Amino acid sequence: MAFKGKAHTFGDDIDTDAIIPARYLVSTDPKELAKHLMEDADPEFPQKVRAGDIIVARKNFGCGSSREHAPIAIKGAGVSCVIAKSYARIFYRNSFNMGLPIFESDEAAEKIEQGDKLEVDMDSGLIKNLTKGEEYQASAIPPFMQDLIKTGGLMAAVKKKIGA
C-alpha cells in the first residue's frame, strides 16, 4: 500500500493541543475535528490540507496529553500518513489504534520541505520525494499493525475478528 501527497511541514515538539486544541474536544466527529486540525500551529492549515496530503514533523510529534482526538482529527482531514523523526510514545500507539499510519525517519524529517510531493510505501517504509528525486528509509510497518491500519484501527479490527 502506498500513499501519495503533498508535504506539510512542522517543527519539534508539536503537542496534541497544537494538533487539535482542547477547546474543540467537545466532539469526537472526525470531520468536525478536522476543521480545526493544526490551527494553533498554522491557522490556515485546515483550508490548505487536501485528502492524501502528508504531515512531516521533526522530533517528539504528538507529545502532551494522551488524547485520541489527535490521530482522529488527522485522519478526519484526509491526511494519509505522518512522517517524523520521533513520536511521543502514547501518540504512536494511539495512531495505530485509530488506523493512522506513521513513519519514523530522521533523514526524511530533515530534508522534506513544505509542498514537496511524496510517495510512501507502507510495506517497505520507503519514502520517495518526487519533487527532489530523493529517497529516504523509514522502518516498515509490521504486518499486524498494517492490518490494524487497513481495517480502520483497533476497534474495527476487533469487531471484524469477532464477527460483529
PyMOL CGO cylinders between C-alpha atoms (Angstrom):
from pymol import cmd
from pymol.cgo import CYLINDER

trace = [
    CYLINDER, 0.00, 0.00, 0.00, 1.39, 3.40, -0.96, 0.3, 1, 1, 1, 1, 1, 1,
    CYLINDER, 1.39, 3.40, -0.96, 0.42, 6.93, -0.03, 0.3, 1, 1, 1, 1, 1, 1,
    CYLINDER, 0.42, 6.93, -0.03, 0.93, 9.94, -2.30, 0.3, 1, 1, 1, 1, 1, 1,
    CYLINDER, 0.93, 9.94, -2.30, 0.51, 13.54, -1.29, 0.3, 1, 1, 1, 1, 1, 1,
    CYLINDER, 0.51, 13.54, -1.29, 1.91, 16.98, -0.65, 0.3, 1, 1, 1, 1, 1, 1,
    CYLINDER, 1.91, 16.98, -0.65, 4.08, 17.59, 2.43, 0.3, 1, 1, 1, 1, 1, 1,
    CYLINDER, 4.08, 17.59, 2.43, 3.02, 19.95, 5.19, 0.3, 1, 1, 1, 1, 1, 1,
    CYLINDER, 3.02, 19.95, 5.19, 6.00, 20.54, 7.47, 0.3, 1, 1, 1, 1, 1, 1,
    CYLINDER, 6.00, 20.54, 7.47, 6.14, 21.31, 11.18, 0.3, 1, 1, 1, 1, 1, 1,
    CYLINDER, 6.14, 21.31, 11.18, 8.94, 21.56, 13.75, 0.3, 1, 1, 1, 1, 1, 1,
    CYLINDER, 8.94, 21.56, 13.75, 9.83, 19.86, 17.02, 0.3, 1, 1, 1, 1, 1, 1,
    CYLINDER, 9.83, 19.86, 17.02, 7.53, 19.05, 19.93, 0.3, 1, 1, 1, 1, 1, 1,
    CYLINDER, 7.53, 19.05, 19.93, 4.18, 19.50, 18.20, 0.3, 1, 1, 1, 1, 1, 1,
    CYLINDER, 4.18, 19.50, 18.20, 1.88, 18.55, 21.06, 0.3, 1, 1, 1, 1, 1, 1,
    CYLINDER, 1.88, 18.55, 21.06, -1.62, 17.16, 20.92, 0.3, 1, 1, 1, 1, 1, 1,
    CYLINDER, -1.62, 17.16, 20.92, -3.02, 20.58, 21.84, 0.3, 1, 1, 1, 1, 1, 1,
    CYLINDER, -3.02, 20.58, 21.84, -1.41, 22.02, 18.70, 0.3, 1, 1, 1, 1, 1, 1,
    CYLINDER, -1.41, 22.02, 18.70, -2.75, 19.10, 16.65, 0.3, 1, 1, 1, 1, 1, 1,
    CYLINDER, -2.75, 19.10, 16.65, -6.31, 19.54, 17.94, 0.3, 1, 1, 1, 1, 1, 1,
    CYLINDER, -6.31, 19.54, 17.94, -6.81, 22.33, 20.50, 0.3, 1, 1, 1, 1, 1, 1,
    CYLINDER, -6.81, 22.33, 20.50, -8.59, 21.31, 23.72, 0.3, 1, 1, 1, 1, 1, 1,
    CYLINDER, -8.59, 21.31, 23.72, -11.40, 23.80, 23.09, 0.3, 1, 1, 1, 1, 1, 1,
    CYLINDER, -11.40, 23.80, 23.09, -12.67, 21.50, 20.30, 0.3, 1, 1, 1, 1, 1, 1,
    CYLINDER, -12.67, 21.50, 20.30, -12.71, 18.29, 22.31, 0.3, 1, 1, 1, 1, 1, 1,
    CYLINDER, -12.71, 18.29, 22.31, -16.46, 18.56, 22.80, 0.3, 1, 1, 1, 1, 1, 1,
    CYLINDER, -16.46, 18.56, 22.80, -16.76, 16.47, 19.62, 0.3, 1, 1, 1, 1, 1, 1,
    CYLINDER, -16.76, 16.47, 19.62, -15.41, 13.09, 18.55, 0.3, 1, 1, 1, 1, 1, 1,
    CYLINDER, -15.41, 13.09, 18.55, -16.66, 13.50, 14.98, 0.3, 1, 1, 1, 1, 1, 1,
    CYLINDER, -16.66, 13.50, 14.98, -13.61, 13.19, 12.70, 0.3, 1, 1, 1, 1, 1, 1,
    CYLINDER, -13.61, 13.19, 12.70, -14.91, 15.74, 10.16, 0.3, 1, 1, 1, 1, 1, 1,
    CYLINDER, -14.91, 15.74, 10.16, -15.69, 18.30, 12.86, 0.3, 1, 1, 1, 1, 1, 1,
    CYLINDER, -15.69, 18.30, 12.86, -12.27, 17.85, 14.48, 0.3, 1, 1, 1, 1, 1, 1,
    CYLINDER, -12.27, 17.85, 14.48, -10.60, 18.11, 11.04, 0.3, 1, 1, 1, 1, 1, 1,
    CYLINDER, -10.60, 18.11, 11.04, -11.93, 21.67, 10.69, 0.3, 1, 1, 1, 1, 1, 1,
    CYLINDER, -11.93, 21.67, 10.69, -9.52, 22.68, 13.46, 0.3, 1, 1, 1, 1, 1, 1,
    CYLINDER, -9.52, 22.68, 13.46, -6.54, 20.43, 12.73, 0.3, 1, 1, 1, 1, 1, 1,
    CYLINDER, -6.54, 20.43, 12.73, -3.20, 22.14, 13.45, 0.3, 1, 1, 1, 1, 1, 1,
    CYLINDER, -3.20, 22.14, 13.45, -4.87, 25.57, 13.52, 0.3, 1, 1, 1, 1, 1, 1,
    CYLINDER, -4.87, 25.57, 13.52, -2.84, 26.75, 16.52, 0.3, 1, 1, 1, 1, 1, 1,
    CYLINDER, -2.84, 26.75, 16.52, 0.40, 25.80, 14.72, 0.3, 1, 1, 1, 1, 1, 1,
    CYLINDER, 0.40, 25.80, 14.72, -0.80, 27.14, 11.35, 0.3, 1, 1, 1, 1, 1, 1,
    CYLINDER, -0.80, 27.14, 11.35, -4.18, 28.95, 11.33, 0.3, 1, 1, 1, 1, 1, 1,
    CYLINDER, -4.18, 28.95, 11.33, -4.61, 28.32, 7.59, 0.3, 1, 1, 1, 1, 1, 1,
    CYLINDER, -4.61, 28.32, 7.59, -3.80, 24.62, 7.73, 0.3, 1, 1, 1, 1, 1, 1,
    CYLINDER, -3.80, 24.62, 7.73, -7.44, 23.37, 7.77, 0.3, 1, 1, 1, 1, 1, 1,
    CYLINDER, -7.44, 23.37, 7.77, -8.05, 25.22, 4.49, 0.3, 1, 1, 1, 1, 1, 1,
    CYLINDER, -8.05, 25.22, 4.49, -4.76, 24.11, 2.88, 0.3, 1, 1, 1, 1, 1, 1,
    CYLINDER, -4.76, 24.11, 2.88, -4.77, 20.38, 3.63, 0.3, 1, 1, 1, 1, 1, 1,
    CYLINDER, -4.77, 20.38, 3.63, -6.18, 18.04, 0.98, 0.3, 1, 1, 1, 1, 1, 1,
    CYLINDER, -6.18, 18.04, 0.98, -7.06, 14.36, 1.06, 0.3, 1, 1, 1, 1, 1, 1,
    CYLINDER, -7.06, 14.36, 1.06, -3.89, 12.31, 0.71, 0.3, 1, 1, 1, 1, 1, 1,
    CYLINDER, -3.89, 12.31, 0.71, -1.55, 15.02, 1.99, 0.3, 1, 1, 1, 1, 1, 1,
    CYLINDER, -1.55, 15.02, 1.99, 1.21, 14.09, 4.43, 0.3, 1, 1, 1, 1, 1, 1,
    CYLINDER, 1.21, 14.09, 4.43, 2.28, 15.77, 7.66, 0.3, 1, 1, 1, 1, 1, 1,
    CYLINDER, 2.28, 15.77, 7.66, 6.06, 15.87, 8.17, 0.3, 1, 1, 1, 1, 1, 1,
    CYLINDER, 6.06, 15.87, 8.17, 7.48, 16.94, 11.52, 0.3, 1, 1, 1, 1, 1, 1,
    CYLINDER, 7.48, 16.94, 11.52, 10.70, 16.85, 13.48, 0.3, 1, 1, 1, 1, 1, 1,
    CYLINDER, 10.70, 16.85, 13.48, 11.12, 15.18, 16.87, 0.3, 1, 1, 1, 1, 1, 1,
    CYLINDER, 11.12, 15.18, 16.87, 8.55, 14.30, 19.54, 0.3, 1, 1, 1, 1, 1, 1,
    CYLINDER, 8.55, 14.30, 19.54, 5.41, 14.72, 17.41, 0.3, 1, 1, 1, 1, 1, 1,
    CYLINDER, 5.41, 14.72, 17.41, 2.23, 14.19, 19.44, 0.3, 1, 1, 1, 1, 1, 1,
    CYLINDER, 2.23, 14.19, 19.44, 3.69, 14.94, 22.86, 0.3, 1, 1, 1, 1, 1, 1,
    CYLINDER, 3.69, 14.94, 22.86, 1.48, 16.23, 25.66, 0.3, 1, 1, 1, 1, 1, 1,
    CYLINDER, 1.48, 16.23, 25.66, -1.81, 14.70, 26.65, 0.3, 1, 1, 1, 1, 1, 1,
    CYLINDER, -1.81, 14.70, 26.65, -2.84, 11.22, 25.58, 0.3, 1, 1, 1, 1, 1, 1,
    CYLINDER, -2.84, 11.22, 25.58, -5.96, 12.29, 23.72, 0.3, 1, 1, 1, 1, 1, 1,
    CYLINDER, -5.96, 12.29, 23.72, -7.07, 10.02, 20.91, 0.3, 1, 1, 1, 1, 1, 1,
    CYLINDER, -7.07, 10.02, 20.91, -8.65, 13.04, 19.24, 0.3, 1, 1, 1, 1, 1, 1,
    CYLINDER, -8.65, 13.04, 19.24, -5.29, 13.95, 17.68, 0.3, 1, 1, 1, 1, 1, 1,
    CYLINDER, -5.29, 13.95, 17.68, -4.98, 10.97, 15.29, 0.3, 1, 1, 1, 1, 1, 1,
    CYLINDER, -4.98, 10.97, 15.29, -8.76, 11.06, 14.74, 0.3, 1, 1, 1, 1, 1, 1,
    CYLINDER, -8.76, 11.06, 14.74, -8.53, 14.70, 13.60, 0.3, 1, 1, 1, 1, 1, 1,
    CYLINDER, -8.53, 14.70, 13.60, -5.56, 13.92, 11.33, 0.3, 1, 1, 1, 1, 1, 1,
    CYLINDER, -5.56, 13.92, 11.33, -7.43, 11.05, 9.68, 0.3, 1, 1, 1, 1, 1, 1,
    CYLINDER, -7.43, 11.05, 9.68, -10.62, 13.11, 9.52, 0.3, 1, 1, 1, 1, 1, 1,
    CYLINDER, -10.62, 13.11, 9.52, -8.81, 15.73, 7.46, 0.3, 1, 1, 1, 1, 1, 1,
    CYLINDER, -8.81, 15.73, 7.46, -7.80, 13.06, 4.95, 0.3, 1, 1, 1, 1, 1, 1,
    CYLINDER, -7.80, 13.06, 4.95, -4.09, 13.13, 5.82, 0.3, 1, 1, 1, 1, 1, 1,
    CYLINDER, -4.09, 13.13, 5.82, -2.76, 9.81, 4.54, 0.3, 1, 1, 1, 1, 1, 1,
    CYLINDER, -2.76, 9.81, 4.54, 0.16, 9.45, 6.97, 0.3, 1, 1, 1, 1, 1, 1,
    CYLINDER, 0.16, 9.45, 6.97, 2.61, 11.28, 9.20, 0.3, 1, 1, 1, 1, 1, 1,
    CYLINDER, 2.61, 11.28, 9.20, 6.40, 11.23, 8.94, 0.3, 1, 1, 1, 1, 1, 1,
    CYLINDER, 6.40, 11.23, 8.94, 8.55, 12.45, 11.84, 0.3, 1, 1, 1, 1, 1, 1,
    CYLINDER, 8.55, 12.45, 11.84, 11.92, 11.94, 13.49, 0.3, 1, 1, 1, 1, 1, 1,
    CYLINDER, 11.92, 11.94, 13.49, 10.17, 10.61, 16.58, 0.3, 1, 1, 1, 1, 1, 1,
    CYLINDER, 10.17, 10.61, 16.58, 6.79, 10.41, 18.29, 0.3, 1, 1, 1, 1, 1, 1,
    CYLINDER, 6.79, 10.41, 18.29, 5.57, 10.64, 21.82, 0.3, 1, 1, 1, 1, 1, 1,
    CYLINDER, 5.57, 10.64, 21.82, 5.01, 7.05, 22.91, 0.3, 1, 1, 1, 1, 1, 1,
    CYLINDER, 5.01, 7.05, 22.91, 1.28, 7.31, 23.60, 0.3, 1, 1, 1, 1, 1, 1,
    CYLINDER, 1.28, 7.31, 23.60, 0.60, 9.20, 20.33, 0.3, 1, 1, 1, 1, 1, 1,
    CYLINDER, 0.60, 9.20, 20.33, 2.48, 6.45, 18.49, 0.3, 1, 1, 1, 1, 1, 1,
    CYLINDER, 2.48, 6.45, 18.49, 0.19, 3.77, 19.91, 0.3, 1, 1, 1, 1, 1, 1,
    CYLINDER, 0.19, 3.77, 19.91, -2.98, 5.87, 19.59, 0.3, 1, 1, 1, 1, 1, 1,
    CYLINDER, -2.98, 5.87, 19.59, -2.20, 6.43, 15.91, 0.3, 1, 1, 1, 1, 1, 1,
    CYLINDER, -2.20, 6.43, 15.91, -2.13, 2.74, 15.11, 0.3, 1, 1, 1, 1, 1, 1,
    CYLINDER, -2.13, 2.74, 15.11, -5.17, 2.12, 17.33, 0.3, 1, 1, 1, 1, 1, 1,
    CYLINDER, -5.17, 2.12, 17.33, -7.04, 4.74, 15.28, 0.3, 1, 1, 1, 1, 1, 1,
    CYLINDER, -7.04, 4.74, 15.28, -5.72, 3.39, 11.96, 0.3, 1, 1, 1, 1, 1, 1,
    CYLINDER, -5.72, 3.39, 11.96, -3.34, 6.28, 11.18, 0.3, 1, 1, 1, 1, 1, 1,
    CYLINDER, -3.34, 6.28, 11.18, -0.06, 5.19, 9.55, 0.3, 1, 1, 1, 1, 1, 1,
    CYLINDER, -0.06, 5.19, 9.55, 3.03, 6.90, 10.94, 0.3, 1, 1, 1, 1, 1, 1,
    CYLINDER, 3.03, 6.90, 10.94, 6.66, 6.60, 9.88, 0.3, 1, 1, 1, 1, 1, 1,
    CYLINDER, 6.66, 6.60, 9.88, 9.92, 7.46, 11.64, 0.3, 1, 1, 1, 1, 1, 1,
    CYLINDER, 9.92, 7.46, 11.64, 12.81, 8.80, 9.56, 0.3, 1, 1, 1, 1, 1, 1,
    CYLINDER, 12.81, 8.80, 9.56, 15.42, 11.32, 10.66, 0.3, 1, 1, 1, 1, 1, 1,
    CYLINDER, 15.42, 11.32, 10.66, 16.58, 11.93, 7.09, 0.3, 1, 1, 1, 1, 1, 1,
    CYLINDER, 16.58, 11.93, 7.09, 13.08, 12.45, 5.68, 0.3, 1, 1, 1, 1, 1, 1,
    CYLINDER, 13.08, 12.45, 5.68, 12.14, 14.81, 8.51, 0.3, 1, 1, 1, 1, 1, 1,
    CYLINDER, 12.14, 14.81, 8.51, 15.28, 16.87, 7.86, 0.3, 1, 1, 1, 1, 1, 1,
    CYLINDER, 15.28, 16.87, 7.86, 15.17, 17.01, 4.06, 0.3, 1, 1, 1, 1, 1, 1,
    CYLINDER, 15.17, 17.01, 4.06, 11.49, 17.21, 3.13, 0.3, 1, 1, 1, 1, 1, 1,
    CYLINDER, 11.49, 17.21, 3.13, 10.29, 20.76, 2.57, 0.3, 1, 1, 1, 1, 1, 1,
    CYLINDER, 10.29, 20.76, 2.57, 6.84, 22.35, 2.57, 0.3, 1, 1, 1, 1, 1, 1,
    CYLINDER, 6.84, 22.35, 2.57, 4.97, 21.43, -0.60, 0.3, 1, 1, 1, 1, 1, 1,
    CYLINDER, 4.97, 21.43, -0.60, 7.24, 18.56, -1.70, 0.3, 1, 1, 1, 1, 1, 1,
    CYLINDER, 7.24, 18.56, -1.70, 5.34, 15.77, -3.44, 0.3, 1, 1, 1, 1, 1, 1,
    CYLINDER, 5.34, 15.77, -3.44, 5.85, 12.48, -1.61, 0.3, 1, 1, 1, 1, 1, 1,
    CYLINDER, 5.85, 12.48, -1.61, 5.14, 8.80, -2.06, 0.3, 1, 1, 1, 1, 1, 1,
    CYLINDER, 5.14, 8.80, -2.06, 5.35, 6.49, 0.95, 0.3, 1, 1, 1, 1, 1, 1,
    CYLINDER, 5.35, 6.49, 0.95, 5.31, 2.70, 0.72, 0.3, 1, 1, 1, 1, 1, 1,
    CYLINDER, 5.31, 2.70, 0.72, 3.81, 1.20, 3.88, 0.3, 1, 1, 1, 1, 1, 1,
    CYLINDER, 3.81, 1.20, 3.88, 5.18, -2.29, 3.22, 0.3, 1, 1, 1, 1, 1, 1,
    CYLINDER, 5.18, -2.29, 3.22, 8.83, -1.28, 2.81, 0.3, 1, 1, 1, 1, 1, 1,
    CYLINDER, 8.83, -1.28, 2.81, 8.95, 2.08, 4.62, 0.3, 1, 1, 1, 1, 1, 1,
    CYLINDER, 8.95, 2.08, 4.62, 10.46, 3.69, 1.52, 0.3, 1, 1, 1, 1, 1, 1,
    CYLINDER, 10.46, 3.69, 1.52, 9.72, 7.41, 1.27, 0.3, 1, 1, 1, 1, 1, 1,
    CYLINDER, 9.72, 7.41, 1.27, 10.20, 8.97, -2.16, 0.3, 1, 1, 1, 1, 1, 1,
    CYLINDER, 10.20, 8.97, -2.16, 10.47, 12.72, -2.51, 0.3, 1, 1, 1, 1, 1, 1,
    CYLINDER, 10.47, 12.72, -2.51, 9.15, 13.10, -6.05, 0.3, 1, 1, 1, 1, 1, 1,
    CYLINDER, 9.15, 13.10, -6.05, 9.93, 16.83, -6.06, 0.3, 1, 1, 1, 1, 1, 1,
    CYLINDER, 9.93, 16.83, -6.06, 13.63, 16.41, -5.25, 0.3, 1, 1, 1, 1, 1, 1,
    CYLINDER, 13.63, 16.41, -5.25, 14.22, 12.94, -6.68, 0.3, 1, 1, 1, 1, 1, 1,
    CYLINDER, 14.22, 12.94, -6.68, 15.39, 11.66, -3.29, 0.3, 1, 1, 1, 1, 1, 1,
    CYLINDER, 15.39, 11.66, -3.29, 14.59, 8.55, -1.27, 0.3, 1, 1, 1, 1, 1, 1,
    CYLINDER, 14.59, 8.55, -1.27, 14.62, 8.07, 2.49, 0.3, 1, 1, 1, 1, 1, 1,
    CYLINDER, 14.62, 8.07, 2.49, 14.11, 4.96, 4.54, 0.3, 1, 1, 1, 1, 1, 1,
    CYLINDER, 14.11, 4.96, 4.54, 11.73, 4.58, 7.44, 0.3, 1, 1, 1, 1, 1, 1,
    CYLINDER, 11.73, 4.58, 7.44, 11.07, 1.41, 9.34, 0.3, 1, 1, 1, 1, 1, 1,
    CYLINDER, 11.07, 1.41, 9.34, 8.48, -0.74, 7.62, 0.3, 1, 1, 1, 1, 1, 1,
    CYLINDER, 8.48, -0.74, 7.62, 5.21, -1.11, 9.49, 0.3, 1, 1, 1, 1, 1, 1,
    CYLINDER, 5.21, -1.11, 9.49, 4.92, -4.68, 10.83, 0.3, 1, 1, 1, 1, 1, 1,
    CYLINDER, 4.92, -4.68, 10.83, 2.19, -6.78, 9.15, 0.3, 1, 1, 1, 1, 1, 1,
    CYLINDER, 2.19, -6.78, 9.15, -0.07, -6.97, 12.22, 0.3, 1, 1, 1, 1, 1, 1,
    CYLINDER, -0.07, -6.97, 12.22, -0.02, -3.16, 12.50, 0.3, 1, 1, 1, 1, 1, 1,
    CYLINDER, -0.02, -3.16, 12.50, -0.65, -2.84, 8.76, 0.3, 1, 1, 1, 1, 1, 1,
    CYLINDER, -0.65, -2.84, 8.76, -3.74, -4.96, 9.32, 0.3, 1, 1, 1, 1, 1, 1,
    CYLINDER, -3.74, -4.96, 9.32, -4.90, -2.51, 12.00, 0.3, 1, 1, 1, 1, 1, 1,
    CYLINDER, -4.90, -2.51, 12.00, -4.46, 0.37, 9.56, 0.3, 1, 1, 1, 1, 1, 1,
    CYLINDER, -4.46, 0.37, 9.56, -6.17, -1.39, 6.65, 0.3, 1, 1, 1, 1, 1, 1,
    CYLINDER, -6.17, -1.39, 6.65, -9.11, -2.38, 8.88, 0.3, 1, 1, 1, 1, 1, 1,
    CYLINDER, -9.11, -2.38, 8.88, -9.51, 1.17, 10.20, 0.3, 1, 1, 1, 1, 1, 1,
    CYLINDER, -9.51, 1.17, 10.20, -7.97, 0.79, 13.66, 0.3, 1, 1, 1, 1, 1, 1,
    CYLINDER, -7.97, 0.79, 13.66, -8.07, -1.45, 16.70, 0.3, 1, 1, 1, 1, 1, 1,
    CYLINDER, -8.07, -1.45, 16.70, -11.82, -1.31, 17.37, 0.3, 1, 1, 1, 1, 1, 1,
    CYLINDER, -11.82, -1.31, 17.37, -12.67, -2.07, 13.75, 0.3, 1, 1, 1, 1, 1, 1,
    CYLINDER, -12.67, -2.07, 13.75, -10.17, -4.98, 13.78, 0.3, 1, 1, 1, 1, 1, 1,
    CYLINDER, -10.17, -4.98, 13.78, -11.70, -6.42, 16.96, 0.3, 1, 1, 1, 1, 1, 1,
    CYLINDER, -11.70, -6.42, 16.96, -15.21, -6.11, 15.54, 0.3, 1, 1, 1, 1, 1, 1,
    CYLINDER, -15.21, -6.11, 15.54, -14.08, -7.85, 12.38, 0.3, 1, 1, 1, 1, 1, 1,
    CYLINDER, -14.08, -7.85, 12.38, -12.40, -10.62, 14.35, 0.3, 1, 1, 1, 1, 1, 1,
    CYLINDER, -12.40, -10.62, 14.35, -15.46, -11.36, 16.49, 0.3, 1, 1, 1, 1, 1, 1,
    CYLINDER, -15.46, -11.36, 16.49, -17.77, -11.04, 13.51, 0.3, 1, 1, 1, 1, 1, 1,
    CYLINDER, -17.77, -11.04, 13.51, -19.75, -8.08, 14.82, 0.3, 1, 1, 1, 1, 1, 1,
]
cmd.load_cgo(trace, "trace")
